[in-house]
Amino acid sequence: MNKQMTDLAEIIISRRTIHDFIADKFPDKKIIKDAIETSRWAPNHHLTEPWHFYLLGKETISSLCELNMGLLTESKGIEVAEKKIKRWQSIPGWLVVTCERSDDELMFQENYAACCCVIQNLMLSLWEKGIGTKWSTGPVTREDQFYDTIWVNKKLESVVGLIWYGYPAEIPQTMRKPLQQVLTELP
């Protein structure tokens, strides 16, 4: 196996979901845009390129924090909401990835799968630069007000993920099941 392939395997295996970021260390926007550029080479059925990226600024992030605080206050109480908003406000970078909707269910599934591939490519591209990510699909991302805040028409696009990014404060350790538990060889 060549060195480049070994490096790719190491990037894939070492990437972790980052829950805590260094709050005051912001990745350069050029690195983020370069990672988005690279990620767009994900496989996609009939080259539909059904994804769209929304790089969020401070005003939008603040609005989404307030939206989530309201939802959490209502469902889990003010104490949980205040803890969550403090954490959310410390996340250095926010990006939303959407998928073009389709009335054809099979086409939408294929487009959604392509958008998941583009997000994985994005996370790996950023990880290679030392930037960690967390892909969130929490309840707030399904709210009409979330769509309104990021200026997305819910009839035309579906949120696939809210991607938080930044330099990791800590890198969690994890394990995977042995290959024989997840692989079946058929004759």
C-alpha positions as CSV (number, residue, x, y, z in Angstrom):
1,M,0.0,0.0,0.0
2,N,1.4,3.4,-0.9
3,K,2.1,6.2,1.7
4,Q,-0.8,8.3,0.5
5,M,-3.3,5.4,1.0
6,T,-1.9,4.7,4.4
7,D,-2.3,8.4,5.3
8,L,-5.9,8.3,4.1
9,A,-6.6,5.2,6.3
10,E,-5.1,6.9,9.3
11,I,-7.2,10.0,8.7
12,I,-10.4,7.8,8.5
13,I,-9.5,5.7,11.5
14,S,-8.4,8.6,13.7
15,R,-11.3,11.0,13.0
16,R,-13.6,11.3,16.0
17,T,-16.7,13.4,16.8
18,I,-15.5,16.4,18.7
19,H,-17.8,17.5,21.5
20,D,-15.6,20.2,23.0
21,F,-13.7,22.8,21.0
22,I,-11.1,25.4,21.9
23,A,-13.5,28.3,22.1
24,D,-11.3,31.2,21.1
25,K,-9.2,29.5,18.4
26,F,-10.9,29.9,15.0
27,P,-10.0,28.0,11.9
28,D,-9.1,30.1,8.9
29,K,-12.1,30.5,6.6
30,K,-9.9,29.6,3.6
31,I,-9.3,26.1,5.1
32,I,-13.0,25.7,5.6
33,K,-13.8,26.8,2.0
34,D,-11.0,24.5,0.6
35,A,-12.5,21.6,2.6
36,I,-15.9,22.3,1.1
37,E,-14.4,22.5,-2.4
38,T,-12.8,19.1,-1.9
39,S,-15.9,17.5,-0.3
40,R,-18.0,18.3,-3.4
41,W,-16.2,15.4,-5.2
42,A,-18.5,12.9,-3.4
43,P,-20.3,10.3,-5.4
44,N,-23.7,11.5,-6.5
45,H,-26.3,9.8,-8.7
46,H,-26.4,11.3,-12.3
47,L,-24.1,14.0,-11.0
48,T,-27.0,15.9,-9.4
49,E,-24.8,17.6,-6.8
50,P,-27.8,18.0,-4.6
51,W,-26.0,19.6,-1.7
52,H,-25.8,23.2,-0.6
53,F,-23.5,24.6,2.2
54,Y,-24.4,27.5,4.5
55,L,-21.5,29.0,6.4
56,L,-23.0,30.7,9.3
57,G,-22.0,34.1,10.8
58,K,-22.3,35.4,14.3
59,E,-25.8,36.8,13.9
60,T,-27.2,33.6,12.5
61,I,-25.4,31.5,15.1
62,S,-26.8,33.7,17.9
63,S,-30.3,33.4,16.5
64,L,-30.0,29.6,16.4
65,C,-28.7,29.5,20.0
66,E,-31.7,31.5,21.1
67,L,-34.1,29.2,19.2
68,N,-32.6,26.1,20.8
69,M,-32.7,27.7,24.2
70,G,-36.4,28.4,23.8
71,L,-37.1,24.8,22.7
72,L,-35.0,23.3,25.5
73,T,-36.5,25.6,28.1
74,E,-40.0,24.4,27.0
75,S,-39.1,20.7,26.9
76,K,-36.4,20.2,29.6
77,G,-36.3,23.4,31.7
78,I,-34.2,26.5,32.0
79,E,-31.3,24.8,33.7
80,V,-30.7,22.4,30.8
81,A,-31.3,25.2,28.3
82,E,-28.8,27.6,30.0
83,K,-26.1,24.9,30.1
84,K,-26.7,24.0,26.4
85,I,-26.6,27.6,25.2
86,K,-23.4,28.3,27.0
87,R,-21.8,25.3,25.2
88,W,-23.3,26.2,21.8
89,Q,-22.0,29.8,22.1
90,S,-18.5,28.5,22.6
91,I,-18.4,26.5,19.3
92,P,-16.1,28.3,16.9
93,G,-17.6,27.4,13.5
94,W,-21.0,26.5,12.2
95,L,-22.0,25.1,8.8
96,V,-25.3,23.7,7.6
97,V,-25.5,21.2,4.7
98,T,-28.8,20.8,2.9
99,C,-30.1,18.4,0.3
100,E,-32.2,19.3,-2.7
101,R,-35.7,17.8,-2.2
102,S,-37.4,15.7,-4.8
103,D,-41.0,14.4,-5.2
104,D,-39.4,11.2,-6.5
105,E,-38.7,9.2,-3.2
106,L,-35.9,7.2,-4.8
107,M,-34.2,10.3,-6.2
108,F,-34.5,12.0,-2.8
109,Q,-32.9,8.9,-1.1
110,E,-30.1,8.9,-3.6
111,N,-29.6,12.7,-3.1
112,Y,-29.6,12.3,0.7
113,A,-27.0,9.5,0.5
114,A,-24.8,11.7,-1.7
115,C,-25.1,14.6,0.9
116,C,-24.1,12.2,3.6
117,C,-21.0,11.3,1.5
118,V,-20.2,15.0,1.0
119,I,-20.4,15.6,4.8
120,Q,-18.1,12.7,5.5
121,N,-15.6,14.1,2.9
122,L,-15.9,17.5,4.6
123,M,-15.2,16.0,8.0
124,L,-12.2,14.0,6.7
125,S,-10.8,17.0,4.9
126,L,-11.0,19.2,8.0
127,W,-9.6,16.4,10.2
128,E,-6.5,16.2,8.0
129,K,-5.9,19.9,8.9
130,G,-6.4,19.3,12.6
131,I,-9.9,20.7,12.7
132,G,-12.5,18.6,14.5
133,T,-16.2,18.3,13.7
134,K,-19.5,17.3,15.1
135,W,-22.4,16.4,12.7
136,S,-25.7,17.2,14.5
137,T,-29.2,16.3,13.4
138,G,-30.8,17.4,16.6
139,P,-34.5,18.4,16.9
140,V,-33.7,22.1,16.4
141,T,-32.6,21.3,12.8
142,R,-36.1,20.2,11.9
143,E,-37.9,23.3,13.2
144,D,-39.5,25.7,10.7
145,Q,-37.8,28.6,12.5
146,F,-34.4,26.9,11.9
147,Y,-35.1,26.9,8.2
148,D,-36.3,30.5,8.3
149,T,-33.2,31.6,10.3
150,I,-30.8,30.2,7.7
151,W,-33.0,31.5,4.8
152,V,-33.8,28.0,3.4
153,N,-37.1,27.1,1.7
154,K,-38.1,23.9,3.4
155,K,-40.1,22.8,0.4
156,L,-37.0,22.9,-1.8
157,E,-34.2,21.8,0.6
158,S,-33.9,19.5,3.6
159,V,-31.3,20.0,6.3
160,V,-28.9,17.0,6.4
161,G,-26.7,18.3,9.1
162,L,-25.5,21.1,11.3
163,I,-21.8,20.7,11.3
164,W,-19.9,22.3,14.2
165,Y,-16.1,22.7,13.7
166,G,-13.0,24.0,15.4
167,Y,-9.8,22.9,17.0
168,P,-10.5,20.0,19.4
169,A,-10.1,20.7,23.2
170,E,-10.0,16.9,23.6
171,I,-10.2,13.9,21.2
172,P,-12.4,11.1,22.5
173,Q,-11.3,7.5,22.1
174,T,-13.5,4.8,20.7
175,M,-13.6,1.3,19.4
176,R,-15.3,-0.5,16.5
177,K,-16.8,-4.0,16.4
178,P,-14.5,-6.7,15.0
179,L,-14.7,-7.1,11.2
180,Q,-16.2,-10.6,11.6
181,Q,-19.2,-9.1,13.3
182,V,-20.1,-6.8,10.5
183,L,-19.0,-8.7,7.4
184,T,-20.8,-11.6,5.8
185,E,-19.1,-13.3,2.9
186,L,-21.6,-14.9,0.5
187,P,-20.8,-17.6,-2.0
